[in-house]
Amino acid sequence: MTARLPVAAPDETNRAMLGLIRADRPAFAAVLVLNALAAAVGLVGPWLVGRIVDQVQEGGSVAAVDRLAVAILVSTLVQFLLARQARYVGHRFGERTLARVREQFIDRALALPPSVVERAGTGDLTARGTSDVAMVGTTLRDAGPEVLISVVQALFILGAVFALDPVLGGCGLLGLVGIWFALRWYLARARTAYLAEGAANSAVTEILAATASAARTIEAFGLEQQRIKESRDAIEVSRRARMRTLFLRSVFFPAVEVSYIIPVVGVLMVGGLLHAHGAMSLGAVVSAALYLRQLSEPLDTALMRVEQLQSSSASFARVEGLGRAPQTVAAGSPAPADDRIDVAGVHYSYDGGPDVLRGVDLTVRPGERLALVGPSGAGKTTLSRLLAGIDVPVTGSVTVGRVPIAALDPEQLRRHVVLVTQERHVFFGTVRDNLRIAAPAAGDDELRAALDGVGAGWAHELPAGLDTMLGDGGHRIDGSQAQQLALARVVLADPHTLILDEATALLDPRTARHTERALAAVMRGRTVIAIAHRLHTAHDADRVAVMENGRLTEMGTHDALVAADGAYAALWHSWQSEQQPS
C-alpha cells in the first residue's frame, strides 16, 4: 500500500521562504534597493513627456523641448542599467537560494527511513527531487525577481499618478478592481489544483518506474494488460488535473487583459472633462494616461507569473513537505553493551493488516552463523527487516546489546547491523567511488582486498581497474557482478552483524557457493544471519531457525533438526532431491 509523503501547509511554506531570504539578506536587500531605484527613475519619462506637451502648448522653444528629450533619453538609459543590475543580483540570489533548497532536500531525503521511502514509492520522491525542485529553481531565478521588479514598478507608477492628481489616481485605481476580483478567484482555487496536478504526476512517475523495473516479472505472470490499464488510469487522472489548471488560466488571463484598458479609458475621460473646464493641464492628463498605459507592462509581467508562482508554491510545498516526514534517529543514541541480538515477543503487521510475525522469540549470539529457512511467505524477510532496524515491531522488542535496534542512529546502526538483499544498485562513478560509499577513507589496497574477499576478481581486469566508470554511460556489469560489488561494500563497512536476505540468489549456483564461502571467510568472527532457499547455507550454519506462518517452529543444528524429522527435515530432503541429476 502506497503512503504519500506529506505536503507542507501554507504557513510552513511561508516560514521556509522567509528563512531562505534571511539566509541571504544582503543580496535580497540589494535586489529591493536596485528595483526601487529603477522604478523611481522609470517615472521620469512619462512626467517629462507631459512637460513637453505643456511646453509646446505654451509656445516653448525648441531648445527647451530638446533638453527635455535628452533628459528622457538619459533617464531611460539609467533605468536600463539599474534594472539590468537588479536582475543580475536577483538571479545570483536565486541560484544561491536554489542551491540551499537542493542541499536541504538531499539531506532530508537521505534521512528518511527506508520503510518510509518504500511505502511512499520512489516515484513521488523522484518527482519532488526533479520536476518540483526545478520549478522552484526557475521561480527563484526568473519569476521571483521579475515579479518583485514588476510589483515595485506598479506601486511607484500608481504613486506617480496620485501625485499628478488624486482624482486621476482614484480613477486609475478604481479601474483595476476587475483585476483584483479575477486574482482572488484564481488564487482561491490554484493551490489545490496545482497540488493535485503534482500528486497525479508523481503517481504516473511511480507506476511507469515500477512497470519498467519489473518488466520481466510482469511478462512472466501475464500482467501486461493489467499494468497498461493502471498506467492509463494514472495518466487519465493526470490529464484531468492538468485540464483543471488550464481551465483556471483560460478564465484568469482574458479577464486580466480586459481590465488593463479600463484605467486608461477612465483617466482619459475624467481628465478630458477636467481639462475642458480648466481644472487640469493637458500635460498632466497625458502623463497620467502614459503612466497607466505603462502600468500594464509590470502588471502583465506580475500576473503572467502568478500562474508560475502558484505552480511553484505547490512544488515548494511538496519539496518542503519532506521535512514533515519521519526522520531517522538523530545522532547520540545509547551505545549497545555488546553484540548480542534479542527478539522478544515480536508481532508485526503491514499497515494494520493481519500479523505477519506472531510472537517471535529469538536470541542470536555474537559470532554465530544463523540460517533462517521456511516456505515463501513464512515471515523470514519481515524478520530480517526488523533485525536490521528498517521496521519497528508492533509489539515486542528487537535489541542489540539491550538497546532497541530502531533507536540507533544511522552511523551506529551501520556499524552494528547491515542488511544485504537481492536488490543491488550500481552508482554512476568509478569502481572506487562505488566501494568508498561504505568506507570513504579506504585505500586502494583495502578496496582490492574487499573485492577479492567476495570473489570479484573480475574488477581487476576492467579497462581502468578501480578507475573504470560504471553505471549509465560507463562500463556495464551484469547482475551477479553488481551483487558482488554490493557484498564488497559490506566487507568494507565491517559490521559486527551481517544479514543476508537471499543476497546471492542472483548468482549462478557455483558462483554463489564460491562467493558465500569467500564471504564467510572474510566475516569469520562476526554474526551472520542468512535467509536461505539454497539449504547448503543452512547446512554450514551453527544453528538453523525454521519459520512457518509467522512463527519460529524449530531451532537447532542442521544434524539435530534432520534427526528430529520435522519441518526442516522435510525441506532438506525435498531440496536434496531437487539437486539430484535427472
Rosetta blueprint (number, residue, H / E / L):
1 M L
2 T L
3 A L
4 R L
5 L L
6 P L
7 V L
8 A L
9 A L
10 P H
11 D H
12 E H
13 T H
14 N H
15 R H
16 A H
17 M H
18 L H
19 G H
20 L H
21 I H
22 R H
23 A H
24 D L
25 R H
26 P H
27 A H
28 F H
29 A H
30 A H
31 V H
32 L H
33 V H
34 L H
35 N H
36 A H
37 L H
38 A H
39 A H
40 A H
41 V H
42 G H
43 L L
44 V H
45 G H
46 P H
47 W H
48 L H
49 V H
50 G H
51 R H
52 I H
53 V H
54 D H
55 Q H
56 V H
57 Q H
58 E L
59 G L
60 G L
61 S L
62 V H
63 A H
64 A H
65 V H
66 D H
67 R H
68 L H
69 A H
70 V H
71 A H
72 I H
73 L H
74 V H
75 S H
76 T H
77 L H
78 V H
79 Q H
80 F H
81 L H
82 L H
83 A H
84 R H
85 Q H
86 A H
87 R H
88 Y H
89 V H
90 G H
91 H H
92 R H
93 F H
94 G H
95 E H
96 R H
97 T H
98 L H
99 A H
100 R H
101 V H
102 R H
103 E H
104 Q H
105 F H
106 I H
107 D H
108 R H
109 A H
110 L H
111 A H
112 L L
113 P L
114 P H
115 S H
116 V H
117 V H
118 E H
119 R H
120 A H
121 G L
122 T H
123 G H
124 D H
125 L H
126 T H
127 A H
128 R H
129 G H
130 T H
131 S H
132 D H
133 V H
134 A H
135 M H
136 V H
137 G H
138 T H
139 T H
140 L H
141 R H
142 D H
143 A H
144 G H
145 P H
146 E H
147 V H
148 L H
149 I H
150 S H
151 V H
152 V H
153 Q H
154 A H
155 L H
156 F H
157 I H
158 L H
159 G H
160 A H
161 V H
162 F H
163 A H
164 L H
165 D L
166 P H
167 V H
168 L H
169 G H
170 G H
171 C H
172 G H
173 L H
174 L H
175 G H
176 L L
177 V H
178 G H
179 I H
180 W H
181 F H
182 A H
183 L H
184 R H
185 W H
186 Y H
187 L H
188 A H
189 R H
190 A H
191 R H
192 T H
193 A H
194 Y H
195 L H
196 A H
197 E H
198 G H
199 A H
200 A H
201 N H
202 S H
203 A H
204 V H
205 T H
206 E H
207 I H
208 L H
209 A H
210 A H
211 T H
212 A H
213 S H
214 A L
215 A H
216 R H
217 T H
218 I H
219 E H
220 A H
221 F L
222 G L
223 L L
224 E H
225 Q H
226 Q H
227 R H
228 I H
229 K H
230 E H
231 S H
232 R H
233 D H
234 A H
235 I H
236 E H
237 V H
238 S H
239 R H
240 R H
241 A H
242 R H
243 M H
244 R H
245 T H
246 L H
247 F H
248 L H
249 R H
250 S H
251 V H
252 F H
253 F H
254 P H
255 A H
256 V H
257 E H
258 V H
259 S H
260 Y H
261 I H
262 I H
263 P H
264 V H
265 V H
266 G H
267 V H
268 L H
269 M H
270 V H
271 G H
272 G H
273 L H
274 L H
275 H H
276 A H
277 H L
278 G L
279 A L
280 M L
281 S L
282 L H
283 G H
284 A H
285 V H
286 V H
287 S H
288 A H
289 A H
290 L H
291 Y H
292 L H
293 R H
294 Q H
295 L H
296 S H
297 E H
298 P H
299 L H
300 D H
301 T H
302 A H
303 L H
304 M H
305 R H
306 V H
307 E H
308 Q H
309 L H
310 Q H
311 S H
312 S H
313 S H
314 A H
315 S H
316 F H
317 A H
318 R H
319 V H
320 E H
321 G H
322 L H
323 G H
324 R H
325 A L
326 P L
327 Q L
328 T L
329 V L
330 A L
331 A L
332 G L
333 S L
334 P L
335 A L
336 P L
337 A L
338 D L
339 D L
340 R L
341 I E
342 D E
343 V E
344 A E
345 G E
346 V E
347 H E
348 Y E
349 S E
350 Y L
351 D L
352 G L
353 G L
354 P L
355 D E
356 V E
357 L E
358 R E
359 G E
360 V E
361 D E
362 L E
363 T E
364 V E
365 R L
366 P L
367 G L
368 E L
369 R E
370 L E
371 A E
372 L E
373 V E
374 G L
375 P L
376 S L
377 G L
378 A L
379 G L
380 K H
381 T H
382 T H
383 L H
384 S H
385 R H
386 L H
387 L H
388 A L
389 G L
390 I L
391 D L
392 V L
393 P L
394 V L
395 T E
396 G E
397 S E
398 V E
399 T E
400 V E
401 G L
402 R L
403 V E
404 P E
405 I H
406 A H
407 A H
408 L L
409 D L
410 P H
411 E H
412 Q H
413 L H
414 R H
415 R H
416 H H
417 V E
418 V E
419 L E
420 V E
421 T L
422 Q L
423 E L
424 R L
425 H L
426 V L
427 F L
428 F L
429 G E
430 T E
431 V H
432 R H
433 D H
434 N H
435 L H
436 R H
437 I L
438 A L
439 A L
440 P L
441 A L
442 A L
443 G L
444 D H
445 D H
446 E H
447 L H
448 R H
449 A H
450 A H
451 L H
452 D H
453 G H
454 V L
455 G L
456 A L
457 G H
458 W H
459 A H
460 H H
461 E H
462 L L
463 P L
464 A L
465 G H
466 L H
467 D H
468 T L
469 M E
470 L E
471 G L
472 D L
473 G L
474 G L
475 H E
476 R L
477 I L
478 D L
479 G H
480 S H
481 Q H
482 A H
483 Q H
484 Q H
485 L H
486 A H
487 L H
488 A H
489 R H
490 V H
491 V H
492 L H
493 A H
494 D L
495 P L
496 H L
497 T E
498 L E
499 I E
500 L E
501 D E
502 E L
503 A L
504 T L
505 A L
506 L L
507 L L
508 D L
509 P H
510 R H
511 T H
512 A H
513 R H
514 H H
515 T H
516 E H
517 R H
518 A H
519 L H
520 A H
521 A H
522 V H
523 M L
524 R L
525 G L
526 R L
527 T E
528 V E
529 I E
530 A E
531 I E
532 A L
533 H L
534 R L
535 L L
536 H H
537 T H
538 A H
539 H H
540 D H
541 A L
542 D L
543 R E
544 V E
545 A E
546 V E
547 M E
548 E E
549 N L
550 G L
551 R E
552 L E
553 T E
554 E E
555 M E
556 G E
557 T L
558 H H
559 D H
560 A H
561 L H
562 V H
563 A H
564 A H
565 D L
566 G L
567 A H
568 Y H
569 A H
570 A H
571 L H
572 W H
573 H H
574 S H
575 W H
576 Q H
577 S H
578 E H
579 Q H
580 Q L
581 P L
582 S L
